[in-house]
Amino acid sequence: MFFCIFIDTVKNICKKTLTFKFKRKRLLLSEKNKQSKAVGYARATQNEFEYLNEQIKHLKEEGCSVIFSELVGLGEEIKPQLNKAINFLSKGDSFIMTQLDRAFKNKKECLVTINKLINMDIKFRTLDGFFAANDSSKISSSIFKILYELDNLDAKSFGERKKEELLRRKLSGNNLGGRPKISTLKESLVIRLRSEGYSYRSIRAQTGIALSTIRRVIIEGEIEGEIK
């Protein structure tokens, strides 16, 4: 009797040993990488369907498994799909877009969001070279890239907002208006100098016109050319 009980006990021990599943308390690096995902975001203004589809195509080619997209103006305070994309992200993920002005209308908005993503341990990058991540070995590089990209962000977002405004006025039949208070001759001179490759500062030195006005003249000239 004792012998039979002993045999049954050994069988039970063996059976439990064979069916035991080992679980690590911490995931291996390879397992972490498998769980992380690349999330994309694309945005274009109303009626720019082709541009939106172009962004989505590039994000798919970059390996994004999930892409949030929307047709909404840059100046809108709430971008529903952008908010959904950020809420969908989790630790270790990558957030990707074609360029910064797809999501942010100014430096402050950009910095606040990037800081939030870094604190969530989410890598953020754009297809035109911007990169930011919570990685000490790349902090210096990220800072320089951030400062460089933010230097151009205001000009890009101003151009898009101006384009939207001019398009709305054109569609409503109103005069485009809003031109800088300088003569037509000086406007033509600014545009010609820029087309010849002169920098904004060089144009200012030659014409005496403020940099902000030079920038507006050039941007509005390009926008009106696209609308026509």
C-alpha positions as CSV (number, residue, x, y, z in Angstrom):
1,M,0.0,0.0,0.0
2,F,2.7,2.4,0.9
3,F,4.6,1.5,-2.2
4,C,1.6,2.3,-4.4
5,I,1.1,5.6,-2.8
6,F,4.8,6.4,-3.3
7,I,4.5,5.6,-7.0
8,D,1.4,7.7,-7.4
9,T,3.2,10.6,-5.6
10,V,6.2,10.4,-7.9
11,K,3.9,10.3,-11.0
12,N,2.1,13.4,-9.8
13,I,5.4,15.3,-9.2
14,C,6.7,14.3,-12.6
15,K,3.4,15.4,-14.3
16,K,3.5,18.8,-12.5
17,T,7.1,19.3,-13.4
18,L,6.5,18.5,-17.1
19,T,3.6,21.0,-17.3
20,F,5.3,23.8,-15.5
21,K,5.7,27.0,-17.6
22,F,8.7,29.3,-17.0
23,K,7.8,33.0,-16.9
24,R,10.4,35.8,-16.7
25,K,9.7,38.7,-14.4
26,R,11.3,41.0,-17.0
27,L,11.0,40.7,-20.8
28,L,14.1,40.2,-22.9
29,L,15.1,43.0,-25.2
30,S,14.0,41.0,-28.2
31,E,10.6,40.5,-26.6
32,K,10.3,44.2,-25.8
33,N,11.0,45.1,-29.5
34,K,8.4,42.7,-30.7
35,Q,5.7,44.3,-28.5
36,S,6.6,47.9,-29.5
37,K,4.8,49.4,-32.5
38,A,5.4,52.2,-35.0
39,V,2.4,54.6,-35.0
40,G,2.1,57.2,-37.8
41,Y,0.2,60.5,-38.1
42,A,-0.7,62.4,-41.3
43,R,-2.5,65.7,-41.7
44,A,-3.5,67.9,-44.6
45,T,-5.8,70.9,-45.0
46,Q,-9.2,70.5,-46.5
47,N,-9.4,69.2,-50.1
48,E,-5.7,68.1,-50.0
49,F,-6.5,64.4,-50.4
50,E,-3.5,63.6,-52.6
51,Y,-1.1,65.2,-50.1
52,L,-2.7,63.2,-47.3
53,N,-2.5,59.9,-49.2
54,E,1.1,60.7,-50.1
55,Q,2.0,61.0,-46.4
56,I,0.2,57.8,-45.5
57,K,2.1,56.0,-48.3
58,H,5.4,57.2,-46.9
59,L,4.5,56.2,-43.3
60,K,3.5,52.7,-44.5
61,E,6.8,52.3,-46.3
62,E,8.5,53.4,-43.0
63,G,6.9,50.4,-41.2
64,C,4.0,52.1,-39.4
65,S,1.5,49.4,-38.4
66,V,-1.2,52.0,-37.4
67,I,-1.7,55.4,-39.0
68,F,-4.0,58.1,-37.8
69,S,-4.9,60.7,-40.5
70,E,-7.2,63.7,-40.8
71,L,-8.1,66.7,-43.0
72,V,-8.0,69.7,-40.7
73,G,-6.3,73.1,-40.8
74,L,-3.1,73.6,-38.9
75,G,-4.6,76.5,-36.9
76,E,-7.4,74.3,-35.4
77,E,-7.0,74.1,-31.6
78,I,-8.2,70.4,-31.6
79,K,-7.0,67.8,-33.9
80,P,-9.0,64.7,-33.0
81,Q,-6.9,62.1,-34.8
82,L,-3.6,63.5,-33.4
83,N,-5.1,63.2,-29.9
84,K,-6.1,59.6,-30.6
85,A,-2.7,58.8,-31.9
86,I,-0.9,60.1,-28.8
87,N,-3.4,58.3,-26.5
88,F,-2.9,55.1,-28.5
89,L,0.9,55.1,-27.8
90,S,2.5,53.2,-25.0
91,K,6.0,52.8,-23.6
92,G,8.6,51.8,-26.1
93,D,6.6,52.8,-29.2
94,S,7.7,55.0,-32.0
95,F,5.6,58.0,-33.2
96,I,6.3,59.0,-36.8
97,M,5.1,61.8,-39.1
98,T,6.5,63.3,-42.3
99,Q,7.5,66.7,-40.8
100,L,6.8,68.7,-37.7
101,D,4.3,71.1,-39.2
102,R,1.9,68.2,-39.8
103,A,1.0,68.3,-36.0
104,F,2.3,71.6,-34.5
105,K,1.6,75.2,-35.3
106,N,4.3,76.7,-33.1
107,K,7.4,76.0,-31.0
108,K,5.5,75.9,-27.6
109,E,3.0,73.3,-28.8
110,C,5.8,71.2,-30.3
111,L,8.0,71.3,-27.2
112,V,5.1,70.5,-24.8
113,T,4.1,67.4,-26.9
114,I,7.7,66.2,-27.4
115,N,8.4,66.5,-23.6
116,K,5.3,64.5,-22.9
117,L,6.4,61.7,-25.4
118,I,9.9,61.6,-24.0
119,N,8.5,61.2,-20.4
120,M,6.4,58.3,-21.7
121,D,9.6,56.7,-23.1
122,I,8.2,57.0,-26.7
123,K,10.6,57.7,-29.6
124,F,9.4,60.5,-31.8
125,R,10.8,61.2,-35.3
126,T,9.9,62.7,-38.7
127,L,10.7,61.4,-42.1
128,D,12.8,64.5,-42.9
129,G,15.3,63.8,-40.1
130,F,14.0,65.1,-36.8
131,F,14.5,62.7,-33.9
132,A,13.8,62.8,-30.1
133,A,14.0,60.0,-27.6
134,N,14.5,59.3,-23.9
135,D,18.0,58.1,-24.5
136,S,21.0,59.7,-22.7
137,S,23.4,58.8,-25.5
138,K,21.4,60.8,-28.0
139,I,20.4,63.7,-25.8
140,S,22.9,66.2,-27.3
141,S,22.1,65.3,-30.8
142,S,18.4,65.5,-30.1
143,I,18.7,69.0,-28.6
144,F,20.6,70.3,-31.6
145,K,18.0,68.8,-34.0
146,I,15.2,70.3,-32.0
147,L,16.6,73.8,-32.0
148,Y,17.3,73.5,-35.8
149,E,13.9,72.3,-36.7
150,L,12.0,74.7,-34.4
151,D,13.8,77.6,-36.0
152,N,11.9,76.8,-39.3
153,L,8.6,75.7,-37.8
154,D,7.1,79.1,-37.3
155,A,7.8,80.1,-40.9
156,K,6.3,76.8,-42.2
157,S,3.1,77.1,-40.1
158,F,2.7,80.8,-41.0
159,G,2.9,79.8,-44.7
160,E,0.2,77.2,-44.3
161,R,-2.1,79.4,-42.3
162,K,-1.7,82.2,-44.9
163,K,-2.4,79.8,-47.7
164,E,-5.6,78.6,-46.0
165,E,-6.7,82.2,-45.5
166,L,-6.0,83.3,-49.1
167,L,-7.8,80.2,-50.4
168,R,-10.9,80.9,-48.2
169,R,-11.0,84.5,-49.5
170,K,-10.6,83.4,-53.1
171,L,-13.4,80.8,-52.8
172,S,-15.7,83.4,-51.2
173,G,-14.9,85.9,-53.9
174,N,-13.3,88.5,-51.5
175,N,-10.3,90.5,-52.3
176,L,-7.1,88.7,-51.2
177,G,-5.9,91.7,-49.4
178,G,-3.4,91.5,-46.5
179,R,-0.4,92.5,-48.6
180,P,2.6,94.3,-47.0
181,K,2.5,98.1,-47.1
182,I,5.3,98.5,-49.6
183,S,5.2,99.5,-53.2
184,T,4.6,97.0,-56.0
185,L,8.0,97.8,-57.4
186,K,9.7,96.8,-54.2
187,E,7.6,93.7,-53.9
188,S,8.8,92.7,-57.4
189,L,12.4,93.5,-56.5
190,V,12.2,91.2,-53.4
191,I,10.7,88.3,-55.4
192,R,13.3,88.7,-58.1
193,L,16.2,88.8,-55.7
194,R,14.9,85.7,-54.0
195,S,14.5,83.9,-57.3
196,E,18.2,84.7,-58.0
197,G,19.2,82.9,-54.9
198,Y,19.8,85.8,-52.5
199,S,19.2,85.2,-48.7
200,Y,16.6,87.1,-46.7
201,R,19.4,89.1,-44.9
202,S,21.0,89.9,-48.2
203,I,17.7,91.2,-49.6
204,R,17.2,93.3,-46.5
205,A,20.7,94.8,-47.0
206,Q,19.9,95.7,-50.6
207,T,16.4,97.0,-50.1
208,G,16.2,98.2,-46.5
209,I,12.9,96.2,-46.1
210,A,12.3,94.4,-42.7
211,L,12.9,90.7,-42.7
212,S,9.3,90.0,-41.6
213,T,8.0,91.9,-44.6
214,I,10.4,90.2,-47.0
215,R,9.2,86.8,-45.6
216,R,5.6,87.8,-46.1
217,V,6.1,89.0,-49.6
218,I,7.9,85.9,-50.7
219,I,5.5,83.5,-49.0
220,E,2.4,85.3,-50.4
221,G,3.9,85.4,-53.8
222,E,4.5,81.6,-53.8
223,I,1.0,81.0,-52.4
224,E,-0.7,83.2,-55.0
225,G,1.2,81.4,-57.7
226,E,-0.1,78.0,-56.5
227,I,-3.7,79.3,-56.3
228,K,-3.6,80.7,-59.8
